[in-house]
């Protein structure tokens, strides 16, 4: 689930970077939040399948 959200945010970021340069600030913020959550999940060591 978390990886799906991260992938969707990366795709939205790429689309926003190409098509909507004005809104990329918000998409960058969402991408950073998603990456932070992924890193916290990896560091915590808990595996949820």
N, CA, C and O atoms as a GROMACS GRO file, in nm:
protein
  196
    1UNK      N    1   0.082  -0.119   0.000
    1UNK     CA    2   0.000   0.000   0.000
    1UNK      C    3   0.086   0.126   0.000
    1UNK      O    4   0.063   0.219  -0.077
    2UNK      N    5   0.187   0.127   0.088
    2UNK     CA    6   0.274   0.243   0.096
    2UNK      C    7   0.355   0.260  -0.031
    2UNK      O    8   0.376   0.372  -0.078
    3UNK      N    9   0.401   0.148  -0.086
    3UNK     CA   10   0.478   0.156  -0.210
    3UNK      C   11   0.390   0.205  -0.325
    3UNK      O   12   0.438   0.278  -0.413
    4UNK      N   13   0.264   0.168  -0.326
    4UNK     CA   14   0.172   0.213  -0.429
    4UNK      C   15   0.155   0.364  -0.421
    4UNK      O   16   0.156   0.433  -0.524
    5UNK      N   17   0.139   0.416  -0.301
    5UNK     CA   18   0.125   0.561  -0.283
    5UNK      C   19   0.252   0.632  -0.330
    5UNK      O   20   0.244   0.735  -0.396
    6UNK      N   21   0.368   0.577  -0.296
    6UNK     CA   22   0.494   0.638  -0.336
    6UNK      C   23   0.507   0.641  -0.488
    6UNK      O   24   0.550   0.741  -0.545
    7UNK      N   25   0.470   0.532  -0.554
    7UNK     CA   26   0.478   0.526  -0.701
    7UNK      C   27   0.382   0.626  -0.764
    7UNK      O   28   0.418   0.695  -0.860
    8UNK      N   29   0.260   0.634  -0.711
    8UNK     CA   30   0.163   0.729  -0.764
    8UNK      C   31   0.214   0.872  -0.748
    8UNK      O   32   0.200   0.953  -0.840
    9UNK      N   33   0.274   0.903  -0.634
    9UNK     CA   34   0.327   1.038  -0.613
    9UNK      C   35   0.444   1.068  -0.706
    9UNK      O   36   0.459   1.181  -0.753
   10UNK      N   37   0.527   0.968  -0.733
   10UNK     CA   38   0.638   0.990  -0.826
   10UNK      C   39   0.585   1.019  -0.966
   10UNK      O   40   0.635   1.106  -1.036
   11UNK      N   41   0.483   0.944  -1.007
   11UNK     CA   42   0.423   0.967  -1.140
   11UNK      C   43   0.359   1.104  -1.145
   11UNK      O   44   0.376   1.176  -1.244
   12UNK      N   45   0.285   1.142  -1.041
   12UNK     CA   46   0.224   1.275  -1.038
   12UNK      C   47   0.329   1.385  -1.038
   12UNK      O   48   0.312   1.489  -1.102
   13UNK      N   49   0.439   1.362  -0.966
   13UNK     CA   50   0.547   1.460  -0.965
   13UNK      C   51   0.606   1.477  -1.105
   13UNK      O   52   0.630   1.589  -1.149
   14UNK      N   53   0.630   1.365  -1.173
   14UNK     CA   54   0.686   1.372  -1.308
   14UNK      C   55   0.590   1.443  -1.404
   14UNK      O   56   0.633   1.526  -1.484
   15UNK      N   57   0.462   1.411  -1.395
   15UNK     CA   58   0.364   1.479  -1.481
   15UNK      C   59   0.356   1.627  -1.448
   15UNK      O   60   0.350   1.711  -1.537
   16UNK      N   61   0.358   1.658  -1.321
   16UNK     CA   62   0.352   1.798  -1.279
   16UNK      C   63   0.475   1.875  -1.322
   16UNK      O   64   0.466   1.992  -1.359
   17UNK      N   65   0.590   1.810  -1.318
   17UNK     CA   66   0.714   1.877  -1.357
   17UNK      C   67   0.712   1.911  -1.505
   17UNK      O   68   0.763   2.015  -1.547
   18UNK      N   69   0.653   1.823  -1.585
   18UNK     CA   70   0.648   1.845  -1.729
   18UNK      C   71   0.534   1.938  -1.768
   18UNK      O   72   0.553   2.031  -1.846
   19UNK      N   73   0.414   1.913  -1.714
   19UNK     CA   74   0.295   1.983  -1.762
   19UNK      C   75   0.258   2.105  -1.679
   19UNK      O   76   0.220   2.208  -1.735
   20UNK      N   77   0.268   2.096  -1.548
   20UNK     CA   78   0.220   2.203  -1.460
   20UNK      C   79   0.333   2.249  -1.369
   20UNK      O   80   0.339   2.211  -1.253
   21UNK      N   81   0.420   2.331  -1.423
   21UNK     CA   82   0.538   2.374  -1.349
   21UNK      C   83   0.500   2.455  -1.225
   21UNK      O   84   0.577   2.460  -1.129
   22UNK      N   85   0.385   2.517  -1.225
   22UNK     CA   86   0.342   2.600  -1.112
   22UNK      C   87   0.306   2.515  -0.991
   22UNK      O   88   0.334   2.554  -0.877
   23UNK      N   89   0.245   2.399  -1.014
   23UNK     CA   90   0.197   2.317  -0.903
   23UNK      C   91   0.298   2.215  -0.854
   23UNK      O   92   0.267   2.134  -0.767
   24UNK      N   93   0.418   2.218  -0.908
   24UNK     CA   94   0.516   2.115  -0.868
   24UNK      C   95   0.560   2.132  -0.724
   24UNK      O   96   0.607   2.036  -0.663
   25UNK      N   97   0.548   2.252  -0.667
   25UNK     CA   98   0.586   2.271  -0.528
   25UNK      C   99   0.506   2.181  -0.436
   25UNK      O  100   0.562   2.118  -0.347
   26UNK      N  101   0.375   2.174  -0.456
   26UNK     CA  102   0.288   2.089  -0.375
   26UNK      C  103   0.319   1.942  -0.399
   26UNK      O  104   0.322   1.863  -0.305
   27UNK      N  105   0.343   1.904  -0.524
   27UNK     CA  106   0.373   1.765  -0.555
   27UNK      C  107   0.508   1.725  -0.496
   27UNK      O  108   0.524   1.613  -0.448
   28UNK      N  109   0.606   1.818  -0.498
   28UNK     CA  110   0.734   1.790  -0.435
   28UNK      C  111   0.715   1.767  -0.285
   28UNK      O  112   0.777   1.677  -0.227
   29UNK      N  113   0.630   1.847  -0.223
   29UNK     CA  114   0.604   1.830  -0.081
   29UNK      C  115   0.543   1.693  -0.051
   29UNK      O  116   0.583   1.626   0.044
   30UNK      N  117   0.446   1.652  -0.132
   30UNK     CA  118   0.386   1.519  -0.115
   30UNK      C  119   0.487   1.408  -0.136
   30UNK      O  120   0.486   1.308  -0.065
   31UNK      N  121   0.575   1.426  -0.234
   31UNK     CA  122   0.678   1.326  -0.261
   31UNK      C  123   0.774   1.314  -0.144
   31UNK      O  124   0.812   1.204  -0.106
   32UNK      N  125   0.814   1.427  -0.087
   32UNK     CA  126   0.904   1.425   0.027
   32UNK      C  127   0.839   1.356   0.146
   32UNK      O  128   0.904   1.278   0.216
   33UNK      N  129   0.711   1.383   0.170
   33UNK     CA  130   0.639   1.318   0.279
   33UNK      C  131   0.632   1.168   0.256
   33UNK      O  132   0.655   1.090   0.348
   34UNK      N  133   0.602   1.126   0.134
   34UNK     CA  134   0.595   0.983   0.103
   34UNK      C  135   0.730   0.915   0.122
   34UNK      O  136   0.737   0.805   0.177
   35UNK      N  137   0.837   0.978   0.078
   35UNK     CA  138   0.970   0.920   0.096
   35UNK      C  139   1.008   0.912   0.243
   35UNK      O  140   1.071   0.815   0.286
   36UNK      N  141   0.970   1.014   0.322
   36UNK     CA  142   0.998   1.011   0.464
   36UNK      C  143   0.926   0.894   0.532
   36UNK      O  144   0.983   0.827   0.618
   37UNK      N  145   0.801   0.870   0.492
   37UNK     CA  146   0.725   0.759   0.550
   37UNK      C  147   0.788   0.626   0.512
   37UNK      O  148   0.796   0.535   0.595
   38UNK      N  149   0.832   0.612   0.388
   38UNK     CA  150   0.897   0.489   0.343
   38UNK      C  151   1.025   0.466   0.422
   38UNK      O  152   1.051   0.354   0.466
   39UNK      N  153   1.105   0.570   0.440
   39UNK     CA  154   1.230   0.556   0.515
   39UNK      C  155   1.201   0.518   0.661
   39UNK      O  156   1.269   0.432   0.717
   40UNK      N  157   1.101   0.580   0.722
   40UNK     CA  158   1.065   0.546   0.859
   40UNK      C  159   1.019   0.400   0.869
   40UNK      O  160   1.050   0.332   0.967
   41UNK      N  161   0.946   0.354   0.771
   41UNK     CA  162   0.902   0.213   0.770
   41UNK      C  163   1.022   0.119   0.760
   41UNK      O  164   1.028   0.017   0.829
   42UNK      N  165   1.118   0.153   0.675
   42UNK     CA  166   1.236   0.069   0.658
   42UNK      C  167   1.322   0.069   0.783
   42UNK      O  168   1.376  -0.034   0.822
   43UNK      N  169   1.336   0.186   0.846
   43UNK     CA  170   1.420   0.197   0.965
   43UNK      C  171   1.356   0.125   1.084
   43UNK      O  172   1.426   0.064   1.165
   44UNK      N  173   1.225   0.132   1.094
   44UNK     CA  174   1.157   0.069   1.208
   44UNK      C  175   1.170  -0.083   1.204
   44UNK      O  176   1.166  -0.149   1.308
   45UNK      N  177   1.186  -0.139   1.086
   45UNK     CA  178   1.206  -0.283   1.073
   45UNK      C  179   1.080  -0.366   1.077
   45UNK      O  180   1.087  -0.488   1.066
   46UNK      N  181   0.966  -0.303   1.091
   46UNK     CA  182   0.841  -0.377   1.093
   46UNK      C  183   0.801  -0.410   0.950
   46UNK      O  184   0.800  -0.323   0.862
   47UNK      N  185   0.768  -0.534   0.928
   47UNK     CA  186   0.727  -0.577   0.794
   47UNK      C  187   0.578  -0.607   0.796
   47UNK      O  188   0.533  -0.696   0.868
   48UNK      N  189   0.500  -0.533   0.718
   48UNK     CA  190   0.357  -0.563   0.705
   48UNK      C  191   0.331  -0.606   0.563
   48UNK      O  192   0.365  -0.535   0.468
   49UNK      N  193   0.272  -0.722   0.550
   49UNK     CA  194   0.247  -0.776   0.416
   49UNK      C  195   0.101  -0.765   0.384
   49UNK      O  196   0.058  -0.805   0.275
   0.00000   0.00000   0.00000
